[in-house]
Amino acid sequence: MSPRASSRNVKPFAAVAAAFGALIVFISATWPTNAQDATYTPEFTGDKMLKIPEGKIWREWTYVGSLVTPNALNDGNAPFPEHHMVYIDPASWVHYKKTGEFREGTVIAKELTRVRAPDGANENGSTDEVSGTGYFMGEYSGLEITIKSKELYPGEPGSWAYYSFGHQPEPYNATAARQSTEACNACHEATAAEDFVFTQFYPVLRAAKPK
């Protein structure tokens, strides 16, 4: 092959490589922040309302456990008659695995879904599915966030504060006010297994706790 022919072949290849490199740079610059980035920090409005995390990133955090409390098993009037899925922010998950403690700034999210109950559901609200009869997840129906911070909540038991973005289908409220101590913290203080957190229900945390 002549040097001139070789040169002609190299130029298109170099152009393609340059274009590909530019594409990678563009994607890196415009791609949404990785939800597993441990730098998540709660954001507040000027009147101390908690802003809902952008991009629903709590669904990308470490899942620690779930439970379901259907109305049929609570005399038809469960306070939260849904499935509860609980997540912990990435930095706090890393800290917990190392120390077995919830760090300053821990954020725990609890998202709810309704119990799936299509037409033909059983009298007790269960449904018959391919895996058997039981309570299955329906649509999203609420979001709550808990934050541990001595700096922000020095007067709250355990320095925990609780926020609800609505006990309702999506879209949730864009902001949430802090719940009263009596509304949330008192229950956690009385029955949670560890530092106001219901770790008795969260096997992922129990398994990760250093022995």
C-alpha positions in Angstrom: 0.0 0.0 0.0 1.3 3.4 -0.9 1.9 6.0 1.8 -0.7 8.2 0.2 -3.3 5.5 0.4 -2.5 4.7 4.0 -2.8 8.4 4.8 -6.3 8.5 3.2 -7.4 5.5 5.4 -6.1 7.0 8.6 -7.9 10.3 8.3 -11.4 8.8 8.3 -10.5 6.6 11.3 -9.1 9.6 13.2 -12.3 11.5 12.5 -14.5 8.7 13.7 -12.4 8.3 16.9 -12.6 12.0 17.5 -16.3 12.1 17.1 -16.7 9.1 19.4 -14.6 10.8 22.0 -16.7 13.9 21.8 -19.8 11.9 22.2 -18.5 10.3 25.4 -17.6 13.7 26.8 -21.1 15.0 25.9 -22.9 12.1 27.6 -20.7 12.4 30.7 -21.6 16.1 30.9 -25.3 15.7 30.3 -26.1 12.4 32.0 -28.1 12.7 35.2 -26.2 12.6 38.5 -25.6 8.9 39.4 -28.1 8.1 42.2 -25.4 6.0 43.9 -23.2 9.1 44.3 -22.7 9.3 48.0 -22.9 13.1 48.0 -26.7 13.4 48.3 -27.7 16.1 50.7 -31.3 17.0 51.6 -32.5 20.4 50.3 -34.9 22.8 52.0 -36.9 25.8 51.0 -36.6 29.1 52.8 -39.3 28.2 55.2 -37.6 24.8 56.1 -39.8 22.6 54.0 -37.9 19.5 52.7 -37.8 19.3 48.9 -38.5 16.0 47.4 -35.3 14.3 46.1 -34.9 15.0 42.3 -35.2 12.1 39.9 -36.9 9.8 42.4 -33.3 8.8 43.3 -34.4 7.0 46.5 -35.5 4.1 44.3 -31.8 3.7 43.4 -30.6 3.6 47.0 -29.9 0.5 49.0 -33.1 -1.4 49.8 -33.1 -2.6 53.4 -36.5 -4.3 53.8 -40.3 -4.1 53.4 -43.5 -5.1 55.1 -47.2 -5.0 54.4 -50.1 -4.2 56.7 -53.4 -4.7 54.8 -56.7 -3.5 56.1 -58.0 -7.1 56.2 -55.6 -8.0 59.0 -56.2 -4.8 60.9 -60.0 -4.7 61.5 -60.4 -2.9 58.2 -58.6 0.2 59.4 -54.8 -0.1 59.2 -53.0 3.2 59.6 -50.8 2.3 56.6 -52.7 -0.4 54.7 -49.9 -0.8 52.1 -46.6 -2.3 51.2 -43.7 -0.3 52.7 -40.3 -0.3 50.8 -37.5 1.2 52.8 -34.2 2.5 51.5 -31.1 4.2 53.0 -28.9 6.8 51.2 -25.6 5.5 49.8 -23.1 7.3 52.1 -25.1 6.2 55.2 -25.2 2.6 54.0 -21.4 2.5 53.6 -21.0 4.0 57.1 -23.5 1.5 58.6 -21.6 -1.4 57.2 -18.4 -0.2 58.7 -19.7 0.9 62.1 -23.1 -0.6 62.7 -24.4 3.0 63.4 -26.5 5.5 61.7 -24.3 8.5 60.9 -25.0 12.2 61.2 -27.0 13.0 58.1 -28.5 9.6 57.5 -31.5 9.7 55.2 -34.0 6.8 55.1 -36.8 6.8 52.6 -40.0 4.8 52.9 -42.2 4.5 49.8 -45.7 2.9 49.8 -47.7 1.0 47.3 -51.3 -0.1 47.5 -52.1 -3.7 47.9 -53.0 -5.0 44.5 -56.8 -5.6 44.5 -58.2 -5.9 41.0 -61.8 -7.0 40.3 -62.2 -10.5 41.6 -60.0 -10.0 44.7 -60.8 -12.3 47.6 -62.9 -11.1 50.5 -59.8 -10.4 52.6 -58.2 -8.3 50.0 -55.7 -10.9 48.8 -55.4 -12.0 45.2 -54.8 -15.4 43.6 -51.6 -15.1 41.5 -49.4 -17.6 39.7 -47.1 -17.8 42.8 -50.1 -18.4 45.2 -52.6 -16.4 47.2 -51.3 -13.3 48.9 -50.9 -9.6 49.0 -49.1 -8.1 46.0 -47.9 -4.7 45.2 -50.1 -2.3 43.3 -49.5 1.4 42.4 -47.3 3.8 44.4 -49.2 5.6 47.1 -46.9 7.7 49.3 -43.5 8.7 50.3 -41.9 9.5 53.6 -38.3 10.6 54.5 -36.5 10.4 57.8 -33.3 12.4 58.5 -30.9 12.1 61.4 -29.1 15.4 62.2 -28.0 16.8 65.6 -27.3 20.1 63.8 -30.8 20.4 62.3 -32.9 18.7 65.0 -31.1 19.1 68.4 -34.3 18.9 70.3 -35.8 15.8 68.7 -35.3 12.4 70.3 -32.3 10.7 68.7 -32.0 13.8 66.5 -34.4 12.2 64.0 -37.0 14.2 62.0 -39.8 12.8 59.8 -41.3 14.2 56.6 -44.3 13.1 54.5 -44.7 14.0 50.8 -48.3 12.7 50.8 -50.2 9.5 51.5 -51.5 9.5 48.0 -50.8 8.2 44.4 -48.1 10.0 42.4 -47.3 12.8 41.8 -46.3 13.4 45.4 -46.0 16.8 47.0 -43.0 18.8 45.9 -42.2 19.7 49.5 -42.9 18.4 53.0 -43.2 19.9 56.4 -41.5 18.3 59.4 -43.9 16.1 61.4 -44.5 16.6 65.0 -42.7 14.5 67.6 -45.9 13.0 68.7 -46.9 12.0 65.2 -43.9 9.9 64.4 -40.9 10.0 66.7 -42.8 8.8 69.8 -43.8 5.5 68.0 -40.2 5.0 66.8 -38.9 5.6 70.3 -41.2 3.2 71.9 -40.9 0.2 69.5 -37.9 0.6 67.1 -35.2 -1.9 67.7 -32.2 0.3 67.1 -31.7 4.1 67.3 -35.3 4.8 66.4 -35.1 2.6 63.3 -37.2 -0.5 62.9 -34.2 -2.7 62.1 -36.2 -5.8 63.4 -38.0 -5.5 60.0 -35.0 -4.8 57.8 -32.9 -7.9 57.2 -30.4 -6.1 54.9 -29.3 -3.9 57.8 -29.2 -6.7 60.3 -27.0 -8.8 58.0 -24.7 -5.9 57.3 -24.1 -4.8 60.9 -20.6 -5.7 62.0 -20.4 -8.5 64.4 
